[in-house]
Amino acid sequence: MGIATDIADDWHAALAALTWQVDAGVDEVIGDMPVNRYELAAQVARPVPTPAEASVLPDDPVAVAKAVAGQAQTLEELRGALARFDLCELKKGARNTVFSDGNPKARVLVLGEAPGAEEDREGRPFVGRAGQLLDRMFAAIGLARTSPAPETALYITNVMPWRPPANRDPEAAEIALMLPFVERHIALMNPEVIVVMGNTPLFALTGGKGILRARGTWTEALGKPLLPMTHPAYLLRNPAAKREAWADLLSLQARLKG
């Protein structure tokens, strides 16, 4: 009985340690001997490129991203193109490609930063504590991702479809690589209003930084009215900022009614 209990305890301890490492961004096991990655790269055959990929220089991943994203004529085609896109290193450490959630016919598009651990596990954006707060925030002005009616619906996606290790901020090069997919996503969904939540989507669509200064001030991006708001995760850490977030939601509600 004692041996069985020890084995069970060891198993749970090992599983907890492995889960912690995955959440921290570990994506491979370190062996006893060093591995020459340059030799491995020469041995691994490259996948056959699509016509869009073959039409651009292989050492220009942003150009490949533009070509691949530009070929998508529907959201489902864009989802498939993104799932096949292998030129972003973040994909190697992610469990799922997090594409979107909500009603694609919604008037409002919410653009977030990147998936967290729970989003990576479920394959949907904003499903953790920050996502639950987001749902309550927009419900207060009558909008929901589950609504079938475009007038009261939300559509939610992120700049980054893959979780950065240890939830770090996406790098500028990573944002630039994903921007063609974001721009095509917005063009195909064609919302009336874009809400960017956090610094990453603000930088991606406007080139500006400083969400705390920009929040609440309407601007324009990709030919659409754009409202910057603080990320729900920031509001969880700073509850006093919810007053400003409520003012931003009322501003959004007034714009939609107007």
Backbone as CSV, one residue per row, in Angstrom:
resi,resn,N_x,N_y,N_z,CA_x,CA_y,CA_z,C_x,C_y,C_z
1,MET,0.840,-1.212,0.000,0.000,0.000,0.000,0.865,1.249,0.000
2,GLY,1.944,1.220,0.856,2.833,2.366,0.920,3.556,2.604,-0.386
3,ILE,3.987,1.526,-1.071,4.694,1.662,-2.345,3.771,2.255,-3.397
4,ALA,2.518,1.757,-3.455,1.562,2.272,-4.434,1.289,3.751,-4.213
5,THR,1.181,4.142,-2.942,0.940,5.553,-2.636,2.110,6.414,-3.067
6,ASP,3.335,5.940,-2.818,4.522,6.692,-3.225,4.571,6.864,-4.728
7,ILE,4.243,5.792,-5.481,4.259,5.863,-6.943,3.241,6.887,-7.429
8,ALA,2.030,6.854,-6.816,0.998,7.814,-7.213,1.436,9.241,-6.928
9,ASP,2.054,9.461,-5.745,2.527,10.797,-5.396,3.599,11.262,-6.368
10,ASP,4.526,10.348,-6.719,5.584,10.704,-7.665,4.996,11.054,-9.027
11,TRP,3.983,10.310,-9.438,3.366,10.562,-10.752,2.721,11.940,-10.793
12,HIS,1.965,12.283,-9.744,1.309,13.586,-9.703,2.333,14.709,-9.602
13,ALA,3.405,14.460,-8.862,4.455,15.481,-8.753,5.127,15.702,-10.102
14,ALA,5.373,14.601,-10.823,5.998,14.718,-12.139,5.077,15.432,-13.114
15,LEU,3.775,15.126,-13.062,2.817,15.785,-13.952,2.731,17.273,-13.645
16,ALA,2.742,17.627,-12.365,2.689,19.038,-11.984,3.940,19.775,-12.471
17,ALA,5.097,19.114,-12.355,6.341,19.737,-12.822,6.326,19.923,-14.335
18,LEU,5.817,18.916,-15.065,5.756,19.007,-16.518,4.793,20.113,-16.944
19,THR,3.634,20.207,-16.283,2.664,21.255,-16.605,3.258,22.634,-16.374
20,TRP,4.007,22.780,-15.271,4.653,24.067,-14.990,5.632,24.439,-16.095
21,GLN,6.419,23.465,-16.559,7.399,23.739,-17.604,6.716,24.128,-18.913
22,VAL,5.622,23.444,-19.262,4.899,23.788,-20.486,4.345,25.203,-20.397
23,ASP,3.766,25.553,-19.243,3.237,26.904,-19.062,4.340,27.949,-19.115
24,ALA,5.551,27.558,-18.724,6.686,28.487,-18.745,7.287,28.635,-20.137
25,GLY,6.832,27.814,-21.085,7.305,27.953,-22.457,8.303,26.909,-22.913
26,VAL,8.553,25.883,-22.094,9.475,24.816,-22.513,8.824,24.032,-23.651
27,ASP,9.518,23.894,-24.778,8.929,23.211,-25.922,9.708,21.983,-26.379
28,GLU,10.786,21.631,-25.681,11.487,20.399,-26.007,12.341,19.974,-24.816
29,VAL,12.687,18.687,-24.785,13.481,18.132,-23.697,14.962,18.248,-24.037
30,ILE,15.764,18.667,-23.065,17.205,18.778,-23.269,17.855,17.417,-23.033
31,GLY,18.623,16.961,-23.996,19.263,15.661,-23.891,20.627,15.731,-23.215
32,ASP,21.246,14.567,-23.074,22.564,14.514,-22.443,23.664,14.997,-23.374
33,MET,23.445,14.868,-24.681,24.456,15.243,-25.663,23.988,16.452,-26.457
34,PRO,24.915,17.359,-26.816,24.526,18.523,-27.626,24.086,18.088,-29.024
35,VAL,23.174,18.866,-29.601,22.642,18.575,-30.929,23.053,19.693,-31.878
36,ASN,23.624,19.315,-33.025,23.998,20.281,-34.050,22.784,20.539,-34.940
37,ARG,22.085,21.639,-34.709,20.865,21.944,-35.440,21.126,22.204,-36.925
38,TYR,22.333,22.656,-37.249,22.636,22.912,-38.650,22.683,21.602,-39.449
39,GLU,23.198,20.538,-38.826,23.213,19.245,-39.497,21.806,18.694,-39.643
40,LEU,20.960,18.883,-38.603,19.588,18.396,-38.688,18.811,19.115,-39.770
41,ALA,19.031,20.430,-39.898,18.298,21.196,-40.908,18.594,20.685,-42.307
42,ALA,19.828,20.237,-42.529,20.187,19.728,-43.848,19.545,18.378,-44.130
43,GLN,19.209,17.637,-43.064,18.632,16.313,-43.249,17.117,16.340,-43.407
44,VAL,16.478,17.404,-42.899,15.015,17.472,-42.935,14.563,18.094,-44.242
45,ALA,13.685,17.406,-44.941,13.178,17.912,-46.215,12.186,19.038,-45.961
46,ARG,12.289,20.106,-46.724,11.350,21.210,-46.598,10.028,20.834,-47.247
47,PRO,8.896,21.287,-46.662,7.612,21.006,-47.277,7.490,21.678,-48.633
48,VAL,6.670,21.104,-49.500,6.468,21.677,-50.825,5.748,23.009,-50.674
49,PRO,6.311,24.116,-51.171,5.675,25.416,-50.981,4.413,25.554,-51.814
50,THR,3.480,26.340,-51.326,2.289,26.664,-52.102,2.693,27.658,-53.191
51,PRO,1.842,27.866,-54.200,2.172,28.866,-55.230,2.430,30.247,-54.649
52,ALA,1.669,30.602,-53.605,1.879,31.916,-52.991,3.251,32.003,-52.341
53,GLU,3.677,30.926,-51.678,4.981,30.922,-51.021,6.110,30.872,-52.043
54,ALA,5.885,30.150,-53.120,6.927,30.003,-54.134,7.158,31.281,-54.921
55,SER,6.174,32.193,-54.886,6.278,33.409,-55.689,7.098,34.494,-55.012
56,VAL,7.525,34.278,-53.763,8.305,35.273,-53.040,9.605,34.647,-52.556
57,LEU,10.515,35.496,-52.139,11.804,35.004,-51.678,11.636,34.201,-50.396
58,PRO,12.278,33.022,-50.282,12.112,32.195,-49.097,12.674,32.809,-47.833
59,ASP,13.581,33.785,-47.975,14.165,34.400,-46.788,13.415,35.666,-46.365
60,ASP,12.218,35.856,-46.896,11.395,37.007,-46.552,10.058,36.514,-46.015
61,PRO,10.004,36.117,-44.729,8.777,35.522,-44.199,7.589,36.472,-44.204
62,VAL,7.826,37.792,-44.049,6.707,38.732,-44.083,6.072,38.753,-45.471
63,ALA,6.899,38.678,-46.518,6.361,38.632,-47.871,5.554,37.360,-48.094
64,VAL,6.030,36.244,-47.528,5.275,34.995,-47.614,3.931,35.145,-46.909
65,ALA,3.957,35.754,-45.721,2.718,35.950,-44.963,1.727,36.801,-45.752
66,LYS,2.209,37.865,-46.404,1.322,38.711,-47.209,0.713,37.929,-48.365
67,ALA,1.532,37.118,-49.026,1.034,36.355,-50.164,0.015,35.311,-49.731
68,VAL,0.313,34.610,-48.642,-0.578,33.554,-48.161,-1.894,34.149,-47.658
69,ALA,-1.803,35.201,-46.845,-3.016,35.818,-46.317,-3.863,36.425,-47.428
70,GLY,-3.207,37.023,-48.413,-3.938,37.673,-49.494,-4.736,36.722,-50.358
71,GLN,-4.341,35.458,-50.388,-5.063,34.483,-51.196,-6.368,34.032,-50.557
72,ALA,-6.517,34.201,-49.244,-7.723,33.744,-48.549,-8.919,34.603,-48.944
73,GLN,-9.985,33.946,-49.371,-11.188,34.653,-49.788,-12.313,34.577,-48.754
74,THR,-12.145,33.728,-47.757,-13.122,33.603,-46.680,-12.376,33.480,-45.356
75,LEU,-13.113,33.637,-44.259,-12.496,33.469,-42.951,-12.014,32.049,-42.740
76,GLU,-12.754,31.069,-43.254,-12.329,29.676,-43.101,-11.051,29.412,-43.885
77,GLU,-10.934,30.001,-45.064,-9.692,29.853,-45.826,-8.534,30.513,-45.087
78,LEU,-8.792,31.650,-44.468,-7.738,32.319,-43.703,-7.350,31.497,-42.485
79,ARG,-8.328,30.890,-41.824,-8.028,30.013,-40.688,-7.116,28.871,-41.125
80,GLY,-7.430,28.250,-42.254,-6.606,27.156,-42.750,-5.213,27.611,-43.144
81,ALA,-5.123,28.789,-43.783,-3.812,29.313,-44.178,-2.948,29.607,-42.964
82,LEU,-3.563,30.140,-41.924,-2.817,30.443,-40.698,-2.359,29.167,-40.003
83,ALA,-3.223,28.145,-40.009,-2.857,26.875,-39.377,-1.690,26.206,-40.093
84,ARG,-1.558,26.446,-41.394,-0.461,25.839,-42.171,0.805,26.694,-42.171
85,PHE,0.719,27.915,-41.692,1.856,28.834,-41.750,2.882,28.449,-40.689
86,ASP,4.088,28.115,-41.124,5.097,27.569,-40.218,6.332,28.466,-40.054
87,LEU,6.237,29.732,-40.431,7.414,30.588,-40.393,7.511,31.426,-39.122
88,CYS,6.602,31.228,-38.193,6.668,31.926,-36.902,7.117,30.939,-35.832
89,GLU,8.190,31.269,-35.132,8.753,30.363,-34.132,7.784,30.092,-32.985
90,LEU,6.892,31.013,-32.699,5.959,30.815,-31.593,5.078,29.596,-31.799
91,LYS,4.808,29.257,-33.037,3.923,28.128,-33.325,4.502,26.826,-32.787
92,LYS,5.823,26.720,-32.759,6.457,25.473,-32.332,6.204,25.170,-30.859
93,GLY,5.970,26.191,-30.060,5.747,25.970,-28.642,4.291,26.048,-28.231
94,ALA,3.389,26.200,-29.198,1.971,26.354,-28.884,1.227,25.038,-29.075
95,ARG,0.180,24.857,-28.296,-0.665,23.671,-28.451,-1.667,23.854,-29.577
96,ASN,-2.215,25.052,-29.698,-3.271,25.311,-30.675,-3.040,26.637,-31.376
97,THR,-3.568,26.732,-32.593,-3.671,28.008,-33.287,-4.989,28.639,-32.870
98,VAL,-4.912,29.777,-32.200,-6.099,30.451,-31.681,-6.552,31.467,-32.729
99,PHE,-7.657,31.176,-33.398,-8.076,32.006,-34.536,-9.078,33.079,-34.124
100,SER,-10.244,32.682,-33.624,-11.263,33.678,-33.297,-12.374,33.041,-32.484
101,ASP,-13.295,33.883,-32.048,-14.500,33.422,-31.371,-15.572,34.487,-31.581
102,GLY,-16.826,34.081,-31.492,-17.906,35.035,-31.631,-18.572,34.985,-32.993
103,ASN,-19.354,35.999,-33.273,-20.170,36.077,-34.485,-19.429,36.873,-35.559
104,PRO,-19.042,36.254,-36.674,-18.296,36.977,-37.715,-19.106,38.055,-38.421
105,LYS,-20.415,38.121,-38.150,-21.250,39.174,-38.729,-21.451,40.337,-37.760
106,ALA,-20.747,40.318,-36.647,-20.897,41.356,-35.626,-20.455,42.717,-36.152
107,ARG,-21.019,43.748,-35.572,-20.612,45.105,-35.914,-19.273,45.458,-35.274
108,VAL,-18.956,44.802,-34.148,-17.774,45.158,-33.349,-16.757,44.027,-33.377
109,LEU,-15.545,44.365,-33.726,-14.415,43.438,-33.642,-13.539,43.836,-32.465
110,VAL,-13.280,42.904,-31.571,-12.359,43.106,-30.457,-11.034,42.430,-30.814
111,LEU,-9.967,43.211,-30.850,-8.641,42.696,-31.191,-7.768,42.717,-29.951
112,GLY,-7.360,41.530,-29.486,-6.517,41.415,-28.317,-5.055,41.213,-28.668
113,GLU,-4.281,40.790,-27.689,-2.833,40.700,-27.855,-2.387,39.314,-28.305
114,ALA,-2.490,38.326,-27.419,-2.002,36.974,-27.700,-2.686,36.002,-26.747
115,PRO,-2.745,34.733,-27.100,-3.355,33.753,-26.194,-2.531,33.574,-24.925
116,GLY,-3.222,33.284,-23.825,-2.576,32.852,-22.603,-2.619,31.346,-22.506
117,ALA,-2.324,30.827,-21.333,-2.261,29.376,-21.158,-3.611,28.708,-21.407
118,GLU,-4.691,29.292,-20.867,-6.008,28.681,-21.042,-6.485,28.788,-22.484
119,GLU,-6.205,29.916,-23.128,-6.580,30.073,-24.530,-5.819,29.096,-25.410
120,ASP,-4.561,28.882,-25.071,-3.744,27.931,-25.829,-4.292,26.517,-25.693
121,ARG,-4.769,26.176,-24.501,-5.333,24.844,-24.290,-6.658,24.663,-25.026
122,GLU,-7.511,25.684,-24.992,-8.849,25.550,-25.577,-8.903,25.911,-27.057
123,GLY,-7.930,26.691,-27.531,-7.953,27.095,-28.930,-8.917,28.221,-29.226
124,ARG,-9.318,28.995,-28.193,-10.217,30.137,-28.368,-9.659,31.340,-27.619
125,PRO,-9.875,32.556,-28.127,-9.354,33.743,-27.446,-10.208,34.143,-26.257
126,PHE,-9.570,34.735,-25.261,-10.239,35.325,-24.105,-11.190,34.337,-23.418
127,VAL,-10.634,33.257,-22.887,-11.448,32.294,-22.141,-11.001,32.179,-20.682
128,GLY,-9.903,32.806,-20.313,-9.436,32.776,-18.934,-10.113,33.857,-18.103
129,ARG,-9.496,34.240,-17.000,-10.086,35.250,-16.110,-10.279,36.581,-16.837
130,ALA,-9.294,36.964,-17.655,-9.431,38.216,-18.406,-10.579,38.117,-19.402
131,GLY,-10.750,36.960,-20.022,-11.838,36.778,-20.964,-13.198,36.821,-20.306
132,GLN,-13.284,36.269,-19.101,-14.544,36.318,-18.358,-14.903,37.757,-17.994
133,LEU,-13.891,38.541,-17.630,-14.137,39.952,-17.347,-14.555,40.678,-18.621
134,LEU,-13.895,40.365,-19.735,-14.269,40.979,-21.018,-15.742,40.720,-21.331
135,ASP,-16.189,39.484,-21.137,-17.593,39.155,-21.414,-18.531,39.978,-20.539
136,ARG,-18.185,40.139,-19.254,-19.039,40.927,-18.361,-19.038,42.401,-18.748
137,MET,-17.893,42.902,-19.175,-17.794,44.302,-19.571,-18.718,44.608,-20.747
138,PHE,-18.623,43.793,-21.783,-19.426,44.078,-22.972,-20.895,43.720,-22.768
139,ALA,-21.166,42.759,-21.892,-22.558,42.452,-21.568,-23.242,43.661,-20.935
140,ALA,-22.467,44.495,-20.237,-23.035,45.674,-19.577,-23.577,46.689,-20.580
141,ILE,-23.109,46.626,-21.835,-23.668,47.511,-22.867,-24.421,46.701,-23.926
142,GLY,-24.782,45.461,-23.552,-25.669,44.680,-24.402,-25.001,43.933,-25.537
143,LEU,-23.698,43.661,-25.444,-22.979,42.943,-26.503,-22.440,41.624,-25.958
144,ALA,-22.467,40.575,-26.800,-21.996,39.258,-26.364,-21.460,38.484,-27.556
145,ARG,-20.428,37.720,-27.307,-19.862,36.891,-28.380,-20.809,35.765,-28.795
146,THR,-21.747,35.407,-27.930,-22.672,34.319,-28.215,-23.943,34.792,-28.919
147,SER,-24.098,36.091,-29.119,-25.326,36.607,-29.719,-25.386,36.277,-31.211
148,PRO,-26.520,35.758,-31.699,-26.658,35.482,-33.133,-26.985,36.723,-33.947
149,ALA,-27.388,37.800,-33.276,-27.784,39.023,-33.977,-26.570,39.935,-34.140
150,PRO,-26.260,40.374,-35.354,-25.094,41.244,-35.555,-25.124,42.506,-34.707
151,GLU,-26.313,43.037,-34.424,-26.416,44.292,-33.678,-25.949,44.144,-32.238
152,THR,-26.034,42.950,-31.679,-25.659,42.751,-30.271,-24.514,41.745,-30.120
153,ALA,-23.817,41.484,-31.194,-22.785,40.447,-31.183,-21.393,41.058,-31.065
154,LEU,-20.451,40.205,-30.685,-19.022,40.524,-30.688,-18.291,39.487,-31.516
155,TYR,-17.196,39.928,-32.123,-16.274,39.006,-32.778,-14.905,39.288,-32.198
156,ILE,-14.198,38.240,-31.755,-12.969,38.414,-30.993,-11.828,37.647,-31.646
157,THR,-10.692,38.311,-31.765,-9.484,37.643,-32.237,-8.275,38.325,-31.597
158,ASN,-7.084,37.841,-31.896,-5.842,38.390,-31.363,-4.879,38.737,-32.491
159,VAL,-3.926,39.596,-32.194,-2.840,39.839,-33.145,-2.016,38.565,-33.334
160,MET,-1.659,37.912,-32.220,-0.862,36.699,-32.268,-1.761,35.486,-32.099
161,PRO,-1.701,34.516,-33.005,-2.527,33.311,-32.868,-1.884,32.238,-31.997
162,TRP,-0.615,32.464,-31.602,0.103,31.470,-30.803,0.631,32.128,-29.533
163,ARG,0.619,31.357,-28.466,1.018,31.878,-27.170,2.531,32.085,-27.090
164,PRO,2.991,33.282,-26.733,4.416,33.488,-26.489,4.841,32.768,-25.207
165,PRO,6.082,32.294,-25.141,6.554,31.590,-23.941,6.408,32.447,-22.690
166,ALA,5.894,31.817,-21.632,5.725,32.485,-20.337,4.901,33.757,-20.429
167,ASN,4.033,33.831,-21.433,3.135,34.981,-21.609,3.887,36.305,-21.797
168,ARG,5.094,36.240,-22.343,5.832,37.483,-22.586,5.128,38.289,-23.677
169,ASP,5.469,39.585,-23.768,4.913,40.428,-24.814,5.452,40.005,-26.181
170,PRO,4.627,40.019,-27.206,5.130,39.708,-28.550,6.180,40.728,-28.977
171,GLU,7.176,40.251,-29.703,8.219,41.136,-30.208,7.743,41.843,-31.478
172,ALA,8.387,42.960,-31.799,7.981,43.750,-32.964,8.049,42.928,-34.254
173,ALA,9.079,42.085,-34.388,9.210,41.261,-35.586,8.089,40.233,-35.674
174,GLU,7.665,39.703,-34.537,6.564,38.740,-34.513,5.246,39.415,-34.893
175,ILE,5.056,40.629,-34.407,3.846,41.380,-34.755,3.826,41.676,-36.252
176,ALA,4.970,42.094,-36.794,5.049,42.396,-38.227,4.755,41.162,-39.074
177,LEU,5.187,40.004,-38.607,4.959,38.769,-39.351,3.482,38.392,-39.372
178,MET,2.764,38.672,-38.296,1.351,38.317,-38.209,0.426,39.400,-38.748
179,LEU,0.952,40.600,-38.950,0.103,41.703,-39.373,-0.639,41.448,-40.687
180,PRO,-0.023,40.822,-41.702,-0.805,40.541,-42.919,-2.028,39.679,-42.664
181,PHE,-1.925,38.733,-41.736,-3.078,37.902,-41.398,-4.137,38.724,-40.653
182,VAL,-3.693,39.611,-39.767,-4.627,40.468,-39.024,-5.373,41.386,-39.987
183,GLU,-4.648,42.006,-40.892,-5.275,42.924,-41.844,-6.266,42.196,-42.744
184,ARG,-5.904,40.997,-43.191,-6.825,40.223,-44.031,-8.031,39.760,-43.225
185,HIS,-7.799,39.417,-41.976,-8.880,39.003,-41.079,-9.911,40.130,-40.958
186,ILE,-9.433,41.334,-40.735,-10.334,42.482,-40.590,-11.047,42.775,-41.900
187,ALA,-10.337,42.666,-43.025,-10.964,42.931,-44.323,-12.080,41.937,-44.615
188,LEU,-11.851,40.670,-44.308,-12.858,39.647,-44.580,-14.036,39.748,-43.620
189,MET,-13.775,40.050,-42.354,-14.848,40.166,-41.368,-15.627,41.476,-41.556
190,ASN,-14.902,42.542,-41.920,-15.490,43.842,-42.263,-16.379,44.402,-41.148
191,PRO,-15.809,44.665,-39.970,-16.613,45.233,-38.873,-16.890,46.711,-39.094
192,GLU,-17.846,47.244,-38.354,-18.087,48.677,-38.375,-17.107,49.402,-37.453
193,VAL,-16.731,48.744,-36.357,-15.881,49.354,-35.333,-14.855,48.328,-34.860
194,ILE,-13.634,48.788,-34.621,-12.582,47.939,-34.056,-12.245,48.443,-32.661
195,VAL,-12.214,47.531,-31.692,-11.756,47.848,-30.343,-10.439,47.115,-30.124
196,VAL,-9.366,47.860,-29.892,-8.072,47.230,-29.615,-7.850,47.250,-28.108
197,MET,-7.509,46.093,-27.559,-7.347,45.971,-26.113,-5.895,45.651,-25.785
198,GLY,-5.161,46.679,-25.342,-3.771,46.482,-24.966,-2.800,47.105,-25.942
199,ASN,-1.525,47.093,-25.563,-0.482,47.734,-26.359,-0.198,47.043,-27.681
200,THR,-0.238,45.696,-27.684,0.133,44.972,-28.904,-0.781,45.304,-30.080
201,PRO,-2.113,45.217,-29.951,-2.959,45.567,-31.095,-2.924,47.055,-31.428
202,LEU,-2.723,47.897,-30.414,-2.589,49.328,-30.692,-1.385,49.583,-31.580
203,PHE,-0.255,48.956,-31.233,0.965,49.112,-32.034,0.793,48.504,-33.422
204,ALA,0.141,47.334,-33.490,-0.014,46.642,-34.761,-0.808,47.472,-35.767
205,LEU,-1.881,48.103,-35.327,-2.769,48.805,-36.267,-2.458,50.290,-36.427
206,THR,-1.816,50.892,-35.438,-1.570,52.337,-35.530,-0.100,52.714,-35.504
207,GLY,0.752,51.780,-35.065,2.161,52.106,-34.902,2.446,52.875,-33.635
208,GLY,1.406,53.180,-32.865,1.580,53.939,-31.628,1.753,53.035,-30.427
209,LYS,2.279,53.596,-29.365,2.466,52.885,-28.103,1.889,53.718,-26.972
210,GLY,1.632,53.028,-25.851,1.114,53.722,-24.685,-0.396,53.643,-24.612
211,ILE,-0.903,52.467,-24.278,-2.356,52.272,-24.252,-3.010,53.121,-23.171
212,LEU,-2.311,53.414,-22.085,-2.911,54.206,-21.013,-3.131,55.652,-21.453
213,ARG,-2.299,56.153,-22.357,-2.513,57.492,-22.911,-3.539,57.471,-24.036
214,ALA,-3.542,56.397,-24.818,-4.399,56.350,-26.006,-5.833,55.944,-25.698
215,ARG,-6.046,55.211,-24.607,-7.370,54.638,-24.337,-8.446,55.739,-24.298
216,GLY,-9.591,55.371,-24.837,-10.723,56.279,-24.803,-10.758,57.305,-25.911
217,THR,-9.696,57.418,-26.699,-9.633,58.404,-27.777,-9.841,57.704,-29.115
218,TRP,-10.915,58.052,-29.789,-11.212,57.422,-31.071,-10.192,57.843,-32.124
219,THR,-9.808,56.881,-32.950,-8.928,57.148,-34.074,-9.397,56.273,-35.238
220,GLU,-8.552,56.062,-36.208,-8.946,55.262,-37.368,-7.784,54.382,-37.799
221,ALA,-8.120,53.174,-38.249,-7.113,52.252,-38.790,-7.788,51.360,-39.814
222,LEU,-7.102,51.143,-40.923,-7.621,50.305,-42.014,-8.992,50.783,-42.480
223,GLY,-9.215,52.087,-42.412,-10.477,52.657,-42.855,-11.629,52.450,-41.897
224,LYS,-11.349,52.027,-40.660,-12.386,51.739,-39.674,-12.199,52.611,-38.436
225,PRO,-13.311,53.032,-37.796,-13.182,53.700,-36.495,-12.554,52.740,-35.483
226,LEU,-11.617,53.240,-34.696,-10.880,52.382,-33.774,-10.879,53.000,-32.386
227,LEU,-11.238,52.196,-31.394,-11.248,52.641,-30.003,-10.234,51.845,-29.200
228,PRO,-9.186,52.470,-28.686,-8.243,51.768,-27.797,-8.818,51.637,-26.384
229,MET,-8.634,50.459,-25.795,-9.039,50.212,-24.410,-7.933,49.435,-23.704
230,THR,-7.892,49.562,-22.380,-6.941,48.768,-21.617,-7.375,47.310,-21.610
231,HIS,-6.402,46.421,-21.555,-6.672,44.990,-21.586,-7.345,44.558,-20.284
232,PRO,-8.290,43.622,-20.351,-8.931,43.151,-19.117,-7.942,42.627,-18.080
233,ALA,-6.828,42.055,-18.507,-5.831,41.584,-17.544,-5.275,42.749,-16.726
234,TYR,-5.121,43.908,-17.367,-4.669,45.101,-16.641,-5.712,45.527,-15.612
235,LEU,-6.993,45.410,-15.983,-8.056,45.793,-15.061,-8.116,44.861,-13.859
236,LEU,-7.784,43.592,-14.063,-7.754,42.665,-12.933,-6.653,43.041,-11.946
237,ARG,-5.541,43.567,-12.472,-4.438,43.973,-11.603,-4.664,45.364,-11.007
238,ASN,-5.474,46.180,-11.690,-5.698,47.562,-11.271,-7.204,47.859,-11.297
239,PRO,-7.927,47.386,-10.309,-9.395,47.541,-10.312,-9.855,48.994,-10.423
240,ALA,-9.048,49.947,-9.939,-9.456,51.351,-10.009,-9.605,51.833,-11.449
241,ALA,-8.927,51.165,-12.388,-8.992,51.564,-13.798,-10.307,51.143,-14.463
242,LYS,-11.129,50.377,-13.750,-12.407,49.950,-14.336,-13.325,51.139,-14.597
243,ARG,-13.159,52.212,-13.835,-13.972,53.410,-14.059,-13.717,53.965,-15.464
244,GLU,-12.432,54.024,-15.859,-12.095,54.505,-17.202,-12.590,53.539,-18.273
245,ALA,-12.480,52.237,-17.998,-12.959,51.244,-18.958,-14.464,51.378,-19.172
246,TRP,-15.193,51.672,-18.106,-16.643,51.864,-18.229,-16.948,53.086,-19.104
247,ALA,-16.179,54.140,-18.943,-16.358,55.319,-19.794,-16.104,54.970,-21.256
248,ASP,-15.094,54.132,-21.507,-14.806,53.723,-22.881,-15.945,52.887,-23.458
249,LEU,-16.520,52.008,-22.645,-17.644,51.193,-23.101,-18.852,52.067,-23.426
250,LEU,-19.095,53.075,-22.621,-20.201,53.981,-22.915,-19.952,54.758,-24.203
251,SER,-18.694,55.105,-24.448,-18.344,55.786,-25.695,-18.604,54.874,-26.893
252,LEU,-18.266,53.603,-26.746,-18.533,52.630,-27.808,-20.038,52.479,-28.029
253,GLN,-20.786,52.405,-26.956,-22.238,52.257,-27.061,-22.845,53.459,-27.785
254,ALA,-22.371,54.660,-27.465,-22.876,55.863,-28.122,-22.530,55.868,-29.599
255,ARG,-21.320,55.436,-29.954,-20.923,55.380,-31.360,-21.803,54.402,-32.135
256,LEU,-22.106,53.266,-31.540,-22.944,52.274,-32.228,-24.373,52.779,-32.389
257,LYS,-24.873,53.477,-31.393,-26.221,54.017,-31.498,-26.279,55.164,-32.503
258,GLY,-25.182,55.933,-32.554,-25.169,57.061,-33.468,-25.057,56.630,-34.911
